[in-house]
Amino acid sequence: MIVDLLRVEIADEEGVFAVRRAGRRVAGAVGLDPQDQVRVATALSEIGRDLFAHAGRVLVAFLLDQGTRPGLLVELSLRPRPGADRFAPGTAAAARLVDRVEQEDGDDRLLVRIRKDLPATTAPASEAALAGLRAQLERLAPVSVLDELRTQNADLVQALEEVRSQREELRALNAELEETNRGVMALYNELSEELEKTNRGVVALYAELEEKSDQLREAGEAKNRFWATVSHELRTPVNGIIGLARLLLDPAADPLTEEQRHQITLISDTSDTLVALVNELLDMAKAERGKLEPHPAPVRVPALLARLRELLAPMAEEAALTLTVDDRLAPPVLVTDEVMLTRILRNLLANALTFTAEGEVRLTVGAAAAHVEFTVADTGVGIAPQDQERVFEEFYQVPGNRRGGTGLGLPYARKLARLLGGELRLESTPGQGTTVTLRLPPHRSLRELALGHVLIVDGEEAARRILRGLVQDAAARVSEASDAASASAAVASAPPDLVLLDARLCGTGDVPPLDGLPDGTAVVLLTSIDTANVPGARPERADAELGKDRLGPEMLADAVRRARARRAREREDADDR
């Protein structure tokens, strides 16, 4: 809503001063601060002088806009003299003083409108307030030129004083800022020096850590060399003792008394135990150097368990314990390293028999979807919670244990379990017994692996025929390729789920048919040599390796399982990145 407050006419020079004075009074009456009052008055003075010089008579209307954004409006209208040139008043100065300056140029009339916004907190004026405001403005007394000039001078002095005050504040602020800058520079220099010292310390620490790492590596290598040397040195006299004991126990030798035979038997048994310990030391040294490699092959699990029961039955009888081997749920075949698996189970059973005073030691074997479990449970003394993880440290023995041992059995068993792709877990309750569980990957036949499209890549027709005979009943589709080029074409036309690749095709100079494979395609490399000893013989894309001399349904199924597991890990790592 627009409210008319006051109308003034400029008809002479004094009229310009009157409009200036009226603009200041109106600005103050509607709620503008003194500085804005001076700005409105000055803008009216500049525009009013130009318009009066052009037309000789200017009508000025002061209006109050009480809309959404309240403001003071001043409209200056005039009718140019007949024959006068078109005129554009100088509004540049006024535009810097108020919020808006607009000009409407008609055929016979010129209108200039200026606007100064009121504070946002200004409330709309009531009718009574507006009436009082109009009455107050109508009583404005005429002012002389000298009086208005005196008022302008007072405004100028006040403005200059404000400028001087602001200059002093700015000078003080600059001084304070300069002092702050000096403090910041001092702090920066101090921090730089401290950071430089810290960096030197970090560099020195890294150097020390590297030196310690070298020392630890040398100590580890020295320990391994010591184990290997001592083991070899012990093996010779121990083998001599075993040989002499067997000669003495030979029925063809001179007769022995019962006590002599018993003592020599104890010597022989103790020597066998010492040889087993020496072999474990050698294996531990190889494992530390990464030289201990499993040699998987089909293992008949029931036969292995029967041999373990027969081997450890005398030890159980001597300790007056019941040794039970429950193989009712055992899988008939498991593809793993039979020697390593036997050593793990023998260690676990021997530990259980050693640390059980009375009751039973039970070995239970079962198969699940994700693993095969060998569980050794005893009714022995048990292990305290704080020692249940430490028993897997080399040479560690539970405090208070008086039953001997070297502290190598469980660490050795865990290392072998990990080499076989499994894990070893221990649960124990003091006074009730201990349960150790060995979990190994299960064996699945080729048919159980649900093979999709299998691509056989081999340069020999006889080899391709053997491989086709192994997988054709288990695969949904079988394709063959005799060289890298035809294999690449086969991959491009129908991407396979599994590739059986002859390693010789990777070293012929041809492009291996591996680059275009989907990420989910598993690759089994079939070799006639040990690729670990031939640099570049095994491509990075190969997921598993199988010697052709060990090719068979069980071993091929195990290689496919390992290849798929590696593919799955590669995809998970890619997703994490």
Buried (B, 14 or more C-beta within 10 A) or exposed (E): EEBEBBBBEBBEEBBBBBBBBBBBBBBBBBBBEEEBBBBBBBBBBBBBBBBBEBBBBBBBBBBBBBEEEBBBBBBBBBBBEEEEEEBEBEBEEBEEBBBEBEBEEEEEEBBBBBBBBBEEEBEEBEEEEBEEBBEBBEEBEEBEEEEBEEBBEEBEEEEEEEEEEEEEEEEEEEEEEEEEEEEEEEEEEEEEEEEEEEEEEEEEEEEEEEEEEEEEEEEEEEBBEEBBEBBEEBBEEBEEBBEBBEEBBEEEEEEEEEEEEEBBEEBBBBBBEBBBBBBBBBBBBBBBEEEBEBEBBBBEBBEBBEEBBEBBEEBBEEBEBBBEBEBEEBBEBBBBBBBBBBBBBBBBBBBBBBBBEEEBBBBBBBBEEEBBBBBBBBBBBBBBEEBBEBBBEBEBBBEEBEEEBEBBBBBBBBBBBEBBBBEBBBBBEEEEBBBBBBBBBBBBEBEEBEBEBBBBBBBEEEBBEBBBEBBEEBBEEBBBBBBBEBBBEBBEEEBBBBBBBBBBBBEEEEEBBBEEBEEEBBBBBBBEEEBEEEEEBBBEBBBBBBBBEBBEBBBBBBBBBBBBBBBEEBEEEEEEE
